[in-house]
Amino acid sequence: MNAIPHFSQTYAEARDKFLAAARIRGAQLMHHVHPAERGAAGEELSMDFALLGSADAPGLLLLISGTHGVEGFCGSGCQVALLHDETFMAEVERAGVAVLMLHALNPYGFSHLRRVNEDNADLNRNFMDFGGPLPVNSAYAEIHSLLLPATWPPPPESETRLNAWIAEHGPKAYQAAVSGGQYQYPDGLFYGGRKPAWSNEILRGMLHEYAAQRAFLGWIDFHTGLGPRGHGEKIYAGLDYSADVARTKAWWGADVTSFLDGTSTSAALTGINGAAAHDECPNAAFAGIALEYGTYPMEQILQAFRAENWIHNHPKAPKAQQDEIKRTFRDMFYVDADDWKQMVYTQAVEGCMRAIDNLGETRTYA
């Protein structure tokens, strides 16, 4: 199948394509419009859900796009292509399962070309117990001011100090310090927030309503930015429960990786959205992955993060500078090339088919 036409150039275009394809399929549609924010062009922002297949099936597959806003171009393209894919839709019907597509968990970031939401919060660090003490990322604290200096491009002396820290601790420690999640610097990188985000609450409510009574919950969350160009790494997306890890590997293969055991390209993370599945659906057997597609080298990705966060903190920066940084930032997470889009979709549909096949069976895994 040619998936290329189903990718989009803006959030508004992506949403229109998703809703149109879901209506053609006769999906049950649910909309949660953001109560306070608008898009980059003044458009409505919404988390949209499409329920397909056997609504009351014991097994449900949740497909999520746009957890990290700007990464939504990839996930949305895959969702729209799946809705147009006759082979996939026929398999859903044959297996007797339900499929719930969540379009744009973070519609604000999708539209405004940010990875984070309207509160500068990374939604995949926001699923925490905010009633208790929050983790302290001491390594991030050491380099926060170097990551986001007063001027951009960074002064040479600032970069010299940051590079010295990286040389002392190593690139992996740098990635972990920056991307693992932090809760002390609201204007900083990979900030997890101080309370559950709007998107967090909506996702939890939908899981409770549509998945809590299921026997099985499959989960694929589409991401971009880590790994070789176009390769989809299958990263375990749940909590540290051995039965869920084993089930996930049984569904998708022994090449499923995990930051829990250090096999993933991802650093160890706090507050991942998969925690919501365990909280809201404790009786559903869980198997879930983040399907992480490679784009550009990690060094370029992290530099783009810094620049984009800097212009967010400096809204009076020259427009030409802001536009250039935003273009680069989008490019880091959305390779707007036909071969990349086709590679992405081929792996997406394979991953979905594996989940559908397993959800359609009655066996369980230790």
C-alpha positions as CSV (number, residue, x, y, z in Angstrom):
1,M,0.0,0.0,0.0
2,N,1.2,3.5,-0.8
3,A,1.1,5.3,2.6
4,I,2.7,8.5,1.4
5,P,-0.4,10.5,0.6
6,H,-1.7,9.9,4.2
7,F,1.0,12.0,5.9
8,S,0.5,15.7,6.4
9,Q,2.2,19.0,6.6
10,T,0.3,20.6,9.5
11,Y,-1.7,19.5,12.5
12,A,-4.9,20.9,11.0
13,E,-4.4,18.8,7.8
14,A,-3.5,15.7,9.8
15,R,-6.7,16.1,11.9
16,D,-8.9,16.6,8.9
17,K,-7.4,13.5,7.2
18,F,-7.8,11.4,10.3
19,L,-11.5,12.4,10.9
20,A,-12.4,11.9,7.3
21,A,-10.8,8.4,7.1
22,A,-12.5,7.4,10.4
23,R,-15.9,8.5,9.2
24,I,-15.5,6.6,6.0
25,R,-14.8,3.5,8.1
26,G,-17.9,4.1,10.2
27,A,-15.8,4.5,13.4
28,Q,-17.3,5.7,16.6
29,L,-15.7,9.1,17.1
30,M,-15.1,11.0,20.4
31,H,-13.7,14.5,20.6
32,H,-12.0,16.2,23.6
33,V,-11.4,19.8,22.6
34,H,-8.8,21.7,24.5
35,P,-10.7,24.1,26.9
36,A,-8.1,26.9,26.8
37,E,-5.6,26.7,23.9
38,R,-5.8,27.2,20.2
39,G,-3.5,26.1,17.4
40,A,-0.7,27.9,15.6
41,A,-3.2,29.1,13.0
42,G,-6.0,29.7,15.5
43,E,-7.6,26.3,14.9
44,E,-9.4,24.1,17.4
45,L,-7.1,21.7,19.3
46,S,-8.6,18.3,20.1
47,M,-7.7,14.8,21.2
48,D,-9.8,12.7,18.8
49,F,-10.6,9.0,19.3
50,A,-11.9,6.6,16.7
51,L,-13.2,3.2,17.9
52,L,-13.3,0.4,15.3
53,G,-13.9,-3.3,15.2
54,S,-15.9,-5.3,17.7
55,A,-16.7,-2.6,20.4
56,D,-17.3,-5.1,23.2
57,A,-14.4,-7.5,22.4
58,P,-12.2,-8.8,25.2
59,G,-9.1,-7.5,23.5
60,L,-8.4,-3.8,22.6
61,L,-5.5,-2.3,20.7
62,L,-4.8,1.4,21.5
63,L,-2.8,3.3,18.9
64,I,-1.5,6.7,20.1
65,S,0.0,9.5,18.0
66,G,1.4,12.9,19.1
67,T,2.4,12.1,22.7
68,H,5.3,14.4,21.8
69,G,3.5,17.0,19.7
70,V,5.8,17.5,16.8
71,E,6.3,13.7,16.5
72,G,2.6,13.5,15.6
73,F,3.3,13.9,11.9
74,C,4.6,10.3,11.9
75,G,2.0,8.7,14.1
76,S,-0.9,10.5,12.4
77,G,0.3,9.4,9.0
78,C,0.4,5.8,10.2
79,Q,-3.1,6.0,11.7
80,V,-4.6,7.5,8.6
81,A,-2.9,5.0,6.3
82,L,-4.2,2.1,8.5
83,L,-7.7,3.5,8.2
84,H,-7.3,3.3,4.4
85,D,-5.6,-0.1,4.4
86,E,-8.1,-2.8,3.4
87,T,-5.9,-5.7,4.5
88,F,-5.5,-4.2,8.0
89,M,-9.2,-3.4,8.4
90,A,-10.1,-6.9,7.2
91,E,-7.7,-8.4,9.8
92,V,-9.4,-6.3,12.6
93,E,-12.8,-7.8,11.6
94,R,-11.5,-11.3,11.2
95,A,-9.8,-11.3,14.7
96,G,-12.9,-9.9,16.4
97,V,-11.0,-7.2,18.3
98,A,-11.5,-3.6,19.1
99,V,-9.1,-0.8,17.9
100,L,-9.0,2.6,19.5
101,M,-7.0,5.2,17.7
102,L,-6.0,8.3,19.8
103,H,-5.1,11.1,17.4
104,A,-2.8,13.7,19.0
105,L,-2.4,13.1,22.7
106,N,-0.6,16.5,22.6
107,P,-2.5,18.6,20.0
108,Y,-0.9,21.8,21.3
109,G,2.7,20.6,20.6
110,F,1.6,19.1,17.3
111,S,0.2,22.3,16.0
112,H,2.8,24.7,17.5
113,L,5.7,22.4,16.5
114,R,6.8,21.7,20.1
115,R,7.6,18.4,21.7
116,V,6.0,19.5,25.0
117,N,2.5,20.8,25.8
118,E,1.0,24.1,26.6
119,D,2.7,24.0,30.1
120,N,6.2,23.1,28.7
121,A,5.5,19.7,30.1
122,D,6.7,16.5,28.4
123,L,3.7,14.2,28.5
124,N,5.9,11.1,28.6
125,R,7.3,12.4,31.9
126,N,4.0,13.6,33.3
127,F,2.3,10.4,34.5
128,M,3.5,10.6,38.1
129,D,2.0,10.5,41.5
130,F,2.1,14.2,42.1
131,G,0.8,13.7,45.7
132,G,4.2,12.5,46.8
133,P,7.8,13.7,46.5
134,L,9.0,14.1,42.9
135,P,12.3,12.7,41.6
136,V,15.3,15.0,41.6
137,N,17.5,14.9,38.5
138,S,20.7,16.2,40.1
139,A,22.7,15.7,36.8
140,Y,20.3,17.9,34.9
141,A,20.6,20.5,37.6
142,E,24.3,20.7,37.0
143,I,23.9,21.6,33.4
144,H,20.6,23.4,33.1
145,S,22.1,26.9,32.8
146,L,24.6,25.6,30.2
147,L,21.9,23.9,28.1
148,L,19.8,27.1,28.0
149,P,22.2,30.1,28.1
150,A,21.1,33.7,27.9
151,T,21.9,34.0,24.2
152,W,21.6,31.7,21.2
153,P,23.8,30.5,19.6
154,P,25.4,29.6,22.9
155,P,28.6,31.6,23.9
156,P,31.8,29.6,23.3
157,E,32.7,29.6,27.0
158,S,29.3,28.1,27.9
159,E,29.7,25.3,25.3
160,T,33.3,24.7,26.5
161,R,31.9,24.0,30.0
162,L,29.1,21.8,28.7
163,N,31.5,19.8,26.5
164,A,33.8,19.4,29.5
165,W,30.9,17.9,31.5
166,I,30.0,15.6,28.7
167,A,33.7,14.5,28.3
168,E,33.9,13.8,32.0
169,H,30.6,11.9,32.3
170,G,30.1,10.4,28.8
171,P,27.5,10.8,26.1
172,K,25.1,8.2,27.6
173,A,25.2,10.1,30.9
174,Y,24.5,13.3,29.0
175,Q,21.5,11.8,27.3
176,A,20.2,10.5,30.5
177,A,20.7,13.8,32.4
178,V,18.9,15.8,29.7
179,S,16.1,13.4,28.6
180,G,15.3,11.2,31.6
181,G,12.9,13.8,33.1
182,Q,13.1,16.6,35.6
183,Y,10.6,18.3,37.8
184,Q,12.5,21.3,39.2
185,Y,12.9,23.6,36.2
186,P,9.6,24.6,34.6
187,D,11.4,26.5,31.8
188,G,13.8,23.6,31.2
189,L,14.1,20.6,29.0
190,F,12.1,17.4,29.5
191,Y,10.1,19.0,32.3
192,G,7.5,16.6,33.7
193,G,5.2,19.2,35.2
194,R,3.8,19.8,38.7
195,K,0.4,18.3,38.2
196,P,-1.4,16.0,35.7
197,A,-1.7,17.7,32.4
198,W,-5.0,18.1,30.6
199,S,-4.0,15.3,28.1
200,N,-3.0,13.1,31.0
201,E,-6.5,13.4,32.5
202,I,-8.3,12.8,29.2
203,L,-6.3,9.7,28.4
204,R,-6.9,8.2,31.9
205,G,-10.6,8.9,31.5
206,M,-10.8,7.2,28.1
207,L,-8.8,4.2,29.3
208,H,-11.1,3.8,32.3
209,E,-14.2,4.0,30.0
210,Y,-13.1,1.9,27.0
211,A,-10.3,-0.4,28.3
212,A,-10.7,-1.1,32.0
213,Q,-13.2,-4.0,31.5
214,R,-11.2,-5.7,28.7
215,A,-9.2,-8.9,29.3
216,F,-6.3,-7.7,27.2
217,L,-4.9,-4.3,26.3
218,G,-2.4,-3.9,23.5
219,W,-0.6,-0.5,23.2
220,I,1.4,1.1,20.4
221,D,2.6,4.6,20.9
222,F,4.3,6.1,17.8
223,H,7.5,8.2,18.4
224,T,10.4,9.5,16.4
225,G,13.9,10.8,17.1
226,L,16.0,7.8,18.3
227,G,18.0,5.3,16.3
228,P,19.0,4.8,12.7
229,R,17.0,6.6,10.0
230,G,13.7,4.9,9.4
231,H,14.2,2.0,11.8
232,G,11.4,1.3,14.2
233,E,12.7,0.2,17.5
234,K,10.1,-1.6,19.6
235,I,10.6,-0.3,23.1
236,Y,8.6,-1.8,26.0
237,A,6.1,0.9,27.1
238,G,4.9,-0.4,30.5
239,L,6.1,-0.6,34.1
240,D,8.6,-3.0,35.6
241,Y,6.3,-6.0,35.7
242,S,7.9,-9.2,34.5
243,A,4.6,-10.7,33.2
244,D,4.0,-7.7,31.0
245,V,7.5,-7.6,29.7
246,A,7.3,-11.3,28.8
247,R,3.9,-10.8,27.2
248,T,5.2,-7.9,25.1
249,K,8.2,-9.9,23.9
250,A,5.9,-12.8,23.1
251,W,3.7,-10.6,20.9
252,W,6.3,-8.6,19.1
253,G,9.5,-10.6,19.3
254,A,12.7,-11.0,21.2
255,D,14.0,-7.8,19.7
256,V,11.7,-5.7,22.0
257,T,14.0,-3.4,24.0
258,S,13.6,-1.7,27.3
259,F,15.1,1.2,29.2
260,L,14.5,-0.9,32.3
261,D,17.4,-3.3,31.4
262,G,19.5,-0.9,29.4
263,T,18.8,-2.5,26.0
264,S,17.0,0.5,24.5
265,T,18.4,3.6,22.8
266,S,16.2,5.5,25.2
267,A,17.5,6.6,28.6
268,A,15.7,5.5,31.7
269,L,12.5,7.6,32.0
270,T,10.2,8.7,34.7
271,G,6.5,9.3,34.4
272,I,5.8,7.5,31.1
273,N,2.2,7.4,29.8
274,G,2.1,3.6,29.9
275,A,1.7,4.0,33.7
276,A,-1.9,5.1,33.0
277,A,-2.7,1.7,31.5
278,H,-1.7,0.0,34.8
279,D,-3.5,2.6,36.9
280,E,-6.8,2.6,35.0
281,C,-6.9,-1.0,33.7
282,P,-5.4,-3.1,36.5
283,N,-7.3,-6.2,35.4
284,A,-6.4,-6.1,31.7
285,A,-3.3,-8.1,30.7
286,F,-1.0,-5.5,29.1
287,A,1.4,-5.7,26.2
288,G,2.8,-2.4,24.9
289,I,5.5,-0.8,22.9
290,A,6.6,2.6,21.9
291,L,7.5,2.3,18.2
292,E,10.4,4.7,17.9
293,Y,11.5,5.6,14.5
294,G,15.0,7.0,13.8
295,T,15.5,10.3,12.1
296,Y,18.9,12.1,12.7
297,P,21.9,11.5,15.0
298,M,21.4,12.1,18.7
299,E,23.8,15.1,18.8
300,Q,21.7,17.0,16.3
301,I,18.4,16.0,18.1
302,L,19.6,17.3,21.5
303,Q,21.0,20.5,20.0
304,A,17.6,21.1,18.3
305,F,15.9,20.6,21.7
306,R,18.0,23.2,23.2
307,A,17.4,25.8,20.4
308,E,13.6,25.2,20.4
309,N,13.4,25.5,24.2
310,W,15.5,28.7,24.1
311,I,13.2,30.5,21.7
312,H,10.2,29.4,23.8
313,N,12.0,31.2,26.7
314,H,12.9,34.2,24.5
315,P,9.7,35.0,22.6
316,K,11.2,38.4,21.5
317,A,14.0,36.7,19.5
318,P,14.1,37.7,15.9
319,K,11.3,36.1,13.8
320,A,13.8,34.8,11.2
321,Q,15.7,33.1,14.0
322,Q,12.6,31.6,15.5
323,D,11.3,30.4,12.1
324,E,14.7,28.7,11.2
325,I,14.8,27.0,14.6
326,K,11.2,25.7,14.3
327,R,11.9,24.4,10.8
328,T,14.9,22.5,12.0
329,F,13.1,21.2,15.0
330,R,10.2,19.8,12.9
331,D,12.8,18.2,10.5
332,M,14.5,16.4,13.4
333,F,11.3,14.5,14.1
334,Y,9.6,14.3,10.7
335,V,11.7,13.2,7.8
336,D,9.6,14.6,5.0
337,A,10.8,12.1,2.4
338,D,8.8,9.4,0.6
339,D,11.2,6.6,1.4
340,W,11.1,7.3,5.1
341,K,7.3,7.5,5.2
342,Q,7.0,4.2,3.5
343,M,9.6,2.5,5.8
344,V,7.7,3.9,8.8
345,Y,4.3,2.6,7.6
346,T,5.6,-0.8,6.6
347,Q,6.8,-1.4,10.1
348,A,3.7,0.2,11.7
349,V,1.3,-2.1,9.9
350,E,3.5,-5.1,10.8
351,G,3.5,-4.2,14.4
352,C,-0.3,-3.7,14.4
353,M,-0.9,-7.0,12.7
354,R,1.1,-8.8,15.4
355,A,-0.9,-7.1,18.1
356,I,-4.2,-7.9,16.3
357,D,-3.2,-11.6,15.9
358,N,-2.4,-11.9,19.6
359,L,-5.4,-10.1,20.8
360,G,-7.6,-12.4,18.7
361,E,-6.3,-15.4,20.5
362,T,-7.3,-16.5,24.0
363,R,-3.9,-17.6,25.3
364,T,-2.0,-15.8,28.0
365,Y,1.6,-15.5,28.8
366,A,3.5,-15.9,32.0
